[in-house]
Amino acid sequence: CNVGIINGLSGWMSSLDDAPADTITRRFRYDVALVSALKDLEEDIMEGLRDSELDDSVCTSGFSVMIKESCDGMGDVSEKHGGGPAVPEKAVRFSFTVMSVTLVTDDKEGEVTIFTEPKPNSELSCKPLCLTFVDESDHETLTAILAPIVAERNAMKESRLILSIGGLPRSFRFHFRGTGYDEKMVREMEGLEASGSTYVCTLCDTTRSEASKNMVLHSITRNHEENLERYEIWRKNPYSESVDELRDRVKGVSAKPFMETQPTLDALHCDIGNATEFYKIFQDEIGEVYTKVNPSREERRSWRTALDKQLRKTLRLKPVMRMNGNYARRLMTQEAAEAVCELVPTEERREALRELMRLYLQMKPVWRATCPAKECPDQLCRYSFNSQRFADLLSSTFKYRYNGKITNYLHKTLAHVPEIIER
């Protein structure tokens, strides 16, 4: 359905307390929020014009604003002492960041950048647009709440905003890039199956078993338009195929794509996913799984206990129920690898583990950096070479783990990082 603006007064200045108690969402009108964000940047824009030696009175049109959009679930936000209205105990926040303001001038070739956000990944530059009590897995409610945002954004794509900056009316165009989504949200917005699907990647069409055989050579093929076309094929089944054939044709697009996202990699979850994988490899190496057929659960438990004990003793790293970012950062270090090597019986396997960690630590800064081409150009240049070496190690020395399966983030880490950065 085509939903207009739900609450026509939502852009008005009013305190949050005016919301009735049973409200499940508060949002700003998108255009009002953008005006507010640009007014906040007024001084920076004027300074940028002065620095570029552009005559202020001439520059009234041709401003272009790049907006990064983000949306994520916020986990447990339940009231700790009850008493409030009954609302879901999870929340979703949709927000945006003004990444840059550029100006197309008549005399100078191309664009002049007037303003660039120095810390684009900081929560301080991230402006909330919509806060909602809803579980991010509740697709119906989430789409109902975000639909007006999509409608407003589509209206703004085609039009210009005229806003007084530095005392003169200036005309702005907006470009929206949905890059602040984790994989779960991307799959939901783009109509893909959930992350346990055979179609392991939100960027390319590979299956899990293909990705485990060919770890490195993939390019980004999926996009919003194609996902929409595939959904129509899934819905109509024009070739009267069986479910399996149809699913293979649409590569796991089985819901209607709702919001366009740009190909990115969520660095935090990438860290966590890969650290989980290394944690399992460490256990398997302690227990020499490559020599065994199928070890019992007791054996596996004993290796895990040994690993936890060793990490606690050498790195003071307490075991955690679920891998988190801090644990992942401490685990993915050369000293953690050394600590594990003390428990690995043969020198040959120890060397392989050290090499695996060394390569990983070479690759990691590239997808952690805000601007890899500036911050770690050398590692970026060597990335493809390193990921190839890493994949070779996995498919030879550690092939017992990667026989027909690979995790989503490991696939992306090895196959897609340089292309994401290039885009």
Secondary structure, DSSP 8 states (H G I E B T S, - for coil): -----S-TTTTS---GGGS-TT--EEE--HHHHHHHHHHHTHHHHHHHHHHTT--TTT-SS-EEEEEEEEEEE------TT--S----S--EEEEEEEEEEEEE-SSSSSEEEEEE-S-TTSGGG-EEEEEE-S-TT-HHHHHHHHHHHHHHHHHHHHS-EEEEETTEEEEEEEEEEEEEE-HHHHHHHTTB--TTSSB--SSS--BHHHHHHS-S-------HHHHHHHHHHHHH-TT---HHHHHHHHTTB-S---S-------HHHHHHHHHHHHHHHHHHHHTTGGG-SS--HHHHHHHHHHHHHHHHHHH-----SS--HHHHHHHSSHHHHHHHHTT-S-HHHHHHHHHHHHHHHHHHHHHH-SSHHHH-HHHHHHHHHHHHHHHHHHHHTTTTT-SS---HHHHHHHHTHHHHHH-
